[in-house]
Amino acid sequence: MTVTFRTLAGASLLVALMGSASAQTTITVATVNNGDMIRMQRLTPAFNALHPDIKVNWVTLEENVLRQRVTTDIASKGGQYDVLTIGNYEVPIWAKQGWLMPLENLGADYDQADLLPQVAQGLTVDGKLHAVPFYAESSMLMYRTDLLAKAGLKMPENPDWDFIADAAAKMTDKSAGIYGICLRGKAGWGENMAFLTSMNNSMGGAWFNMEWKPEFNGAEWKKTLDTYLKLMKEYGPPGSSSNGFNENLALFQTGKCGMWIDATVAASFISDPKESQVADKVGFAPSPVRKGGSNHGNWLWSWNLAIPATTSKAEAAKTFVAWATSPAYTKLVAEKEGIANVPPGTRTSLYKNPDYLKVAPFAEMTLKEIESANTQKPSDQPVPYTGGQFVAIPEFQAIGTAVGQQFSAALAGTSTADQALAAAQALTTREMTRAGYPKK
Amino acid sequence: MAREASKGHKAAVTVLAWGVALLIFFPILWTFLTSFKTEGEAINSHPSFLFFDWTLENYETVNQRSDYLAHFWNSVVISVGSTVLGLIIAVPAAWSMAFVPGKRTKDILMWMLSTKMLPAVGVLVPIYLLARDAGLLDTKTGLVIVLTMVNLPIIVWMLYTYFKEIPGEILEAARMDGATLSSEILYVLTPMAVPGIASTLLLNVILAWNESFWTLNLTAASAAPLTAFIASYSSPEGLFYAKLSAASTMAIAPIMILGWFSQKQLVRGLTFGAVK
């Protein structure tokens, strides 16, 4: 009996051990739909070759759907995802809630020091990285070199808003369907407000003063909105109050825009001859400053991989996150898909790679813009928040979108600049009071 | 003269009907056409209607990137499952309200309908937590249950209006002949109500197929239906219009075909009871 029992026990232990040795951990990665992420998805077999014991399930969603989806899941500890793709807006807020695992010891060849400091800084809470950057962008001015030359102008090293207005006026030729400037008009905290908040920072303005009182009744917002409306109404394309990134991209690529201020990632699209009719006629310059000012207000956005504190597969998730953001991944993309397709904006080494600089004429300006973005001190005034094109507080999504609707209405002509500013001031004051600001 | 006028009138109505139909159908047609364009062509500010280089590359890309059949199967299970489960609950409920109405039947009907007036997002968190605790997140079972709840008021209302049309005397006669309750429902009521039940079934399959709030919010990788498949091709930053159109076309094709073959029942179902 005892012998039989022992044999049985031994056999079942062996089976259990074998089982655990060959067990595959399945991790679910939630990510956004953009070119770089799709490429990562396509390269998953390379990860599987290195780690056959980890199976990766992908959930790809449009970014606003994804944001709602993962926020619900993480706030209610649903635990459906093991790796999340989130923006640098969410990282500090979620990390402070204790929703994200700190990321340490990502491996000997991870080379954490190589991460661009401005980008890594936005993901660091209490001295620890809570997410790692997969891709980052800033904003810059993209313009048509041929139209600028025709207008008899030369792009200064640091263009100011007066120059932009002048150039927009001279480049505009509505009979030929050419508009001097294309800017975002579609309402949303990540749409028109990303641009307008940046522009307002460059004008010396801010969202809130040190007492968390909104500043829409100040001179800077007035100047920002007036300049923006004048540019768009006189030199912008028709129907611009519904234009977002994609619409402006389409306009620029088909030769309808003289200038466009938007995400640096656009540079690779407009200089790709396969997609753009003006690929050989584009130039890049920093985001404009106010006359005599030095704050470009250019934004910083990164898509990052983070691990929710609720996951039960932290080790496998960390292995994946480290792989996808490592120098080895950069090399893999360069080999398989060409170096121009390496996710930009995260590693210093990429911008020192002569092969990359050769295929990416916009690389230098992209790096300059990312490095000059100041997320810790976005405004020239002292402010109680960090951010850039956003204010890093949980309430900003709702408030930013509501204010964006007011400004979009002013652009569409259904209200005036003053009405829009007054409405923005009132609604922001109300929402901030309701949320309990100023917080002790 | 009168005949001529009515002819003119008829022609005008026909033109108007075609106009409205084309207007409603146009976005679908445009999606279909866009799915055969290149991304560059898709965003062209001077779009061409038919004369462009037709390409199948979007369908190729979509098929390479996602598992269409898995999403399709999830959609089938969820929409059919929730409709059938809904019917099983709703047939007896509608029967009792139509043939043995109580003092509060009207109120109950109104109350059921009123649950549809609450925005779904208002109950997202409670339902999410319940699903989490029951282990039903990202499962087809979870979605079948939720969508049954969501569509139940519509199913009950539709069946109720059908059953109301059936004269109670016929059921009474059956009862006089000694029919039990179950044989009354099975052999007398159901055969007469088949067209109504069929159109309810069809309409609810379509509603469940197109439902995107719950199907997106309660799924991740394994139970995601075609709505999640579409959502994975939309992007505010990057060119995905043609691929998105291809994904949309693939997602709506099965339900369009089903709708085409059953349009008679659908129209009957939607207008039944409207004209007495």
Interface residues (C-beta under 8 A of the other chain):
Chain A: T28 A30 V32 N33 N34 G35 I38 Q41 R42 N57 W58 V59 T60 L61 E62 E63 N64 V65 Q68 R69 T72 D73 S76 K77 G78 G79 Q80 Y81 G190 E191 G244 F245 N246 E247 L249 A250 L251 Q253 T254 K256 A263 V265 F269 K274 E275
Chain B: E39 G40 I43 N44 S45 H46 R65 S66 L124 V125 Y128 L129 R132 L137 D138 L216 N217 A220 A221 S222 A224 A228 A231 S232 Y233 S234 S235 P236 E237 G238 L239 F240 Y241
